[in-house]
Amino acid sequence: MPDATRPDGEPCWVDATFPDLEGAKRFYSEVVGWTFGESAPEYGGYTQAYADGRAVAAVAPPMPGQPEEPPAWCLYLATSDVEATAARARELGGTLLMEPMRVGDFGSMSLVREPSGAVFGLWQSGVHTGFERVGEEGAYCWGELLTAEPDKADAFLPSLFGYGVKKMRTPDMDYRMWELAPDRPVMGRMRTGDPGGPPAGTPPRVQVYFAVGDCDTSVDAARRLGATVELDPTDTPFGRIAALVDPQGAAFSVVDLSTTAGELPETESAA
């Protein structure tokens, strides 16, 4: 099992709610390679996804009586004190979409909308300590906050978690990396509308990346199953990447980490 003492601010889990839960299972099993465990009726049908037998994500049907929301992947950031972190988020100008709540003995959670509009979760672990696999095929490997108002996000997240900030030296793109320690980036922040990035008008969100064995094969499967391709497979220094929207409307990216091209861009402190 992974270490239950992840530092505050480290990505630790992803999940999404789908009106067609079985359709979501079929889609992600083919595109990302997941298998799925038994649904938990006592937790609204929450169902964990596995890569090589290790927990990497979860899917669930909408809760009865909840307002209908378009499906979206939610990235959770670890906290040792969800009550204190949620309170701090509110002080910094964030909006709590869900007040801190306990989820049985699994842990405690909250949902936050940061000032530029992207939503993320907070997770204080109990018996559920989060990802059992990261940065490997079938698992989460990166998160990227997409926003048209980067100054708001840049002021909020580093203040909430004490991230260090590195600026990527790219002439046409405003891209930041948030670090828990020097050379230990945990998330990126990309301005929408920049060349090579999401187009202007893209709603603010945290884009999650799942590692796959072959980017093109995953994209072909996604297309066949009704997904929209926002970015065709593209070689980058970080891997061969594609951006997708699944048939139910949840956006995500896939990346083949073994296929890289070009030199990594230089970075500098943005403090």
C-alpha positions, 0 to 999 in steps of 0.5 A: 500500500502507498504511504498514508503520509503524503505531503499536503498538496500532492495529488493522491486520487481521481474520480468522476461521476457518470450517468452511464456507469457501465458505459464509462467502465467499457470506455476506460477499460478499452482506452486506458486498460482499467479493470473494475472492482465491485460497486459499493452500494453503501457509498452510492455505487462508488467503484474503483478502477485498477491497473495491474490489480492496483487502485488508480481511480474511481467512477460512480453514478450520480447521487440521487437528488444531486443537481445534474452536472456534466461528468468531469474528472476530479483531482484530489490533493492530499491534506493532513487536516481537511478542515484547516485546509478548507478553511484556508482555501475559503480565506484565500478566495476559494469557494467550497462546493462541498464542506469537509465531510467524513466518508466512513473510515476511508477518509475525509474530503472537500471540494474547492473551486479556486478563484479562476474557476477550476475545481479540485478535491481535498482528501485526508486519508483514513484507510483509503490512502489514495493511488496505489500506482502513479506514473506507470501505464494505466495510472494517473501521471500528471495534472494541469490547471487550465485557466484564462485567468492565470494570475488568480490560480497562481496566487491561490494554489501556491499560497494554499499548499506552499508550492514553489513555482517554476516558469517554463521558458517558452516564448508563446506559452504562459506555463507554470509548474508547482513544486513541493520541493526543488525539481519535484513538480506536482502540477502544471498551470497552463493559460488557455488561448496560448499557441499550442494549448487549449483554445480560448474559451476552454472552461477552467478545469484541472486536466488529468493525464493517464499514462498508456502504452500506446497513445495512438492505439488509445486514441483510435479506441476512444474515437471508435467508442464515440469520444471527441479528440481535442488534441491529436497525438502529438510528440513532446519532450514529455511523451506522446500526448493526446487530449480527449473528451469521453462520450459522456463529456469528461475531458482527460489526456493520455500520454505514452511516457516512453515516446519523447521528442525534443529537448525539455524546455528550460525553467526558471524560478517565478518567485 
